[in-house]
C-alpha cells in the first residue's frame, strides 16, 4: 500500500509538471502569435505610409498646374484599403535652412518654435558656431570650451548639419524646443526662404512684417494670383526651384499608428529619395483640424 501511495504521488507530480509545461507552451505560442500579428499590422501600416509617399510624388509631378499639388503643408486625408492615412507635403525651399540662414532668420524660426525671446541671440549664434568651420566664438555663441564647461560629452561639429535632428545637440537646445523646431527647418534649402512655398505661420512670424500685407499675400497665394511679398529688413527671399519636398505621413488602423518622413527630389522628371525615416512625427497629423479629404478610393482605382 505504501508503494502504491508513493507511485500515486509521483504520478500526480508528473501530471502537474506536464500541465505546467503545457500551460507555459500555450502561453508562449499565444505570445508569439500576438507578436506576429503586431508585426503584420506594423508592416501593413508602413506599407500604407510608403504608398502615400508615392501617391504624393505622383501629384507633385503632374504637368497640369490646376491639379498638381501645392507643397504648402496642408494636411490631406486618404485611405489605403481599410487604413486611414494623412499626409502633408511642404517645399523645402519655404523652410529655414539651418546650414545657410543668417542670424535674423534663425531667430525668427526659433521664436516661432517657442524659444525664450531672451535666449534667441545665444541660440542663433550657437547654431552658427556649430556649422562654421572655424573655432572662433561669436558674441553670444558657443565653441568647444563652452560645451566642455556644460559637461557635454561632444563638441560642435564645425561643419554643416547632416540632418535637421542634429540641431538638438547645439548648446542651449532642449528636446522639447527641438521637437517644435523640426517642422520649420531643413538642410535642403537656401540662404533665404521662398514665400511661395513657406508655411503661413513662418511668414507671419517674420520680424517687422506687416500683418495685413502677409494676409493679402496668403490670400493671393491660395487663389493663384500671387502678389509680390513685402520686403523684410534682414530677411532674404529667394524663389525656390520647387524640386525638393518634405512628405510627412501617418497611418492608423484599429488603434495602432505608424509614421514616416521622406524628403524627395523631382529632377528631370525622375524621383530621388534624399531622406527616409520611419520615426514619430513632431506632431500628429490626425489631431490637426485643418485637413482636406481628397479621395477614399484605392490607388488602383485612381490609375484607371
URVEN-V941044 format. One record per helix or strand of 3 or more residues. SS is the DSSP state (helix for helix, strand for strand). FROM is the first residue (numbers start at 1). LEN is the number of residues. If there is no record, write none. Layout:
BEGIN
ss,from,len
SS,FROM,LEN
SS,FROM,LEN
END
This chain:
BEGIN
ss,from,len
helix,2,59
strand,72,9
strand,83,9
helix,92,3
helix,103,10
helix,117,15
helix,144,6
helix,164,6
helix,175,10
helix,200,5
helix,211,13
strand,244,10
strand,256,12
strand,270,8
strand,291,3
helix,299,4
END
